[in-house]
């Protein structure tokens, strides 16, 4: 399979990660363990279509964001296609009063999947978790 960005490895191209995933599945199968954890219910996005197919975004979104970060920080390239701000603008939900909920709040877009997969989100120690330019607009 071709790389998303030349020179930037993806998750599925890492033999060590692949091997760890296979071993984890084998251990679960051998132990008879079953996960009783429900899949997260993700709030719908407001946009018409994501910048990539859903399957690719679920698998490689962090690679897109890491590449975007490196391009912006090291080369000064500020493209919008895979920007974190673009993701937040589309995926932040509103409460009953029309205020944006942080994507890191319980049951919200980023938090739901990251809790399900036990992955810590560190993007929002620096970045806004609600749309900055849209935060004061009514629904």
C-alpha positions as CSV (number, residue, x, y, z in Angstrom):
1,X,0.0,0.0,0.0
2,X,1.3,3.5,-0.9
3,X,2.3,5.9,1.9
4,X,-0.1,8.8,2.5
5,X,2.8,11.1,2.6
6,X,6.2,10.1,1.0
7,X,8.7,9.5,3.8
8,X,6.1,9.5,6.6
9,X,5.4,6.0,7.8
10,X,1.9,5.0,8.7
11,X,0.6,2.6,11.4
12,X,-0.1,-0.2,9.0
13,X,3.5,0.0,7.7
14,X,5.1,-0.7,11.0
15,X,6.1,-4.4,11.4
16,X,6.5,-4.1,15.2
17,X,3.1,-2.6,15.7
18,X,1.6,-5.2,13.4
19,X,3.3,-8.0,15.4
20,X,2.1,-6.5,18.7
21,X,-1.5,-6.3,17.4
22,X,-1.4,-10.0,16.2
23,X,0.0,-11.1,19.6
24,X,-2.7,-9.2,21.5
25,X,-5.4,-10.8,19.4
26,X,-3.9,-14.2,20.0
27,X,-3.7,-13.7,23.7
28,X,-7.3,-12.6,23.9
29,X,-8.4,-15.5,21.9
30,X,-6.4,-18.0,24.0
31,X,-7.6,-16.5,27.3
32,X,-11.2,-16.6,26.2
33,X,-11.6,-13.0,27.3
34,X,-14.2,-10.9,25.7
35,X,-14.6,-7.1,25.8
36,X,-17.8,-6.0,27.3
37,X,-17.1,-2.4,26.4
38,X,-19.6,-0.8,24.1
39,X,-18.3,1.0,21.0
40,X,-18.4,4.8,21.4
41,X,-21.4,6.7,20.1
42,X,-19.8,9.5,18.1
43,X,-21.8,12.7,17.6
44,X,-22.4,13.4,13.9
45,X,-20.1,16.0,12.1
46,X,-21.6,19.2,10.7
47,X,-19.7,19.0,7.4
48,X,-20.9,17.3,4.3
49,X,-17.9,15.1,3.8
50,X,-14.6,14.5,5.7
51,X,-11.3,15.3,4.0
52,X,-10.5,11.6,3.8
53,X,-12.6,8.4,3.8
54,X,-13.8,7.5,7.3
55,X,-11.8,4.2,7.4
56,X,-8.6,6.1,6.6
57,X,-9.3,8.8,9.1
58,X,-10.0,6.3,11.9
59,X,-6.8,4.5,11.2
60,X,-4.4,7.3,10.2
61,X,-5.8,10.7,11.6
62,X,-2.9,11.0,14.0
63,X,-0.4,10.6,11.2
64,X,-2.1,13.4,9.2
65,X,-2.0,15.6,12.3
66,X,1.6,14.8,13.1
67,X,2.6,15.5,9.5
68,X,0.6,18.7,9.5
69,X,2.3,19.7,12.8
70,X,5.8,19.0,11.5
71,X,5.1,20.9,8.3
72,X,3.8,23.9,10.1
73,X,6.4,24.0,12.9
74,X,9.5,23.1,10.9
75,X,8.8,24.4,7.5
76,X,6.2,27.1,8.1
77,X,3.7,25.4,5.8
78,X,0.1,26.1,7.0
79,X,-2.1,23.9,4.9
80,X,-5.7,23.4,5.9
81,X,-6.6,20.0,4.6
82,X,-5.6,18.1,7.7
83,X,-5.5,20.9,10.3
84,X,-6.6,20.2,13.8
85,X,-8.6,23.4,13.8
86,X,-10.5,22.1,10.7
87,X,-11.4,18.9,12.6
88,X,-12.6,20.8,15.6
89,X,-14.7,23.2,13.5
90,X,-16.6,20.2,12.0
91,X,-16.7,17.8,14.9
92,X,-17.5,19.9,18.0
93,X,-21.1,19.5,19.2
94,X,-23.3,22.1,20.9
95,X,-25.2,21.8,24.1
96,X,-28.9,22.8,24.6
97,X,-27.9,26.5,24.9
98,X,-26.0,26.4,21.6
99,X,-22.6,26.6,23.2
100,X,-19.8,24.4,21.8
101,X,-18.8,21.4,23.9
102,X,-15.1,20.6,24.0
103,X,-14.3,17.6,21.8
104,X,-12.5,16.2,24.9
105,X,-15.6,16.2,27.1
106,X,-17.3,12.9,28.1
107,X,-19.0,11.3,25.1
108,X,-17.7,13.9,22.6
109,X,-15.9,13.3,19.3
110,X,-12.2,12.9,20.3
111,X,-12.8,11.7,23.8
112,X,-15.2,8.9,22.9
113,X,-12.8,7.0,20.6
114,X,-9.7,7.8,22.6
115,X,-11.3,6.5,25.8
116,X,-12.4,3.4,23.9
117,X,-8.9,2.7,22.6
118,X,-7.2,3.8,25.8
119,X,-5.1,6.5,24.0
120,X,-4.2,9.7,25.7
121,X,-5.0,12.9,23.8
122,X,-2.2,15.5,24.3
123,X,-3.2,17.9,21.4
124,X,-5.4,20.0,23.7
125,X,-2.8,21.0,26.2
126,X,-2.0,23.7,23.6
127,X,-4.8,23.7,21.1
128,X,-8.5,24.8,21.6
129,X,-11.0,22.0,22.0
130,X,-13.9,24.1,20.7
131,X,-14.0,26.1,17.4
132,X,-12.3,29.4,18.2
133,X,-13.8,31.4,15.3
134,X,-17.3,30.0,15.7
135,X,-17.6,29.8,19.5
136,X,-19.7,32.9,19.9
137,X,-22.1,32.3,16.9
138,X,-25.6,31.1,17.6
139,X,-26.7,27.7,16.2
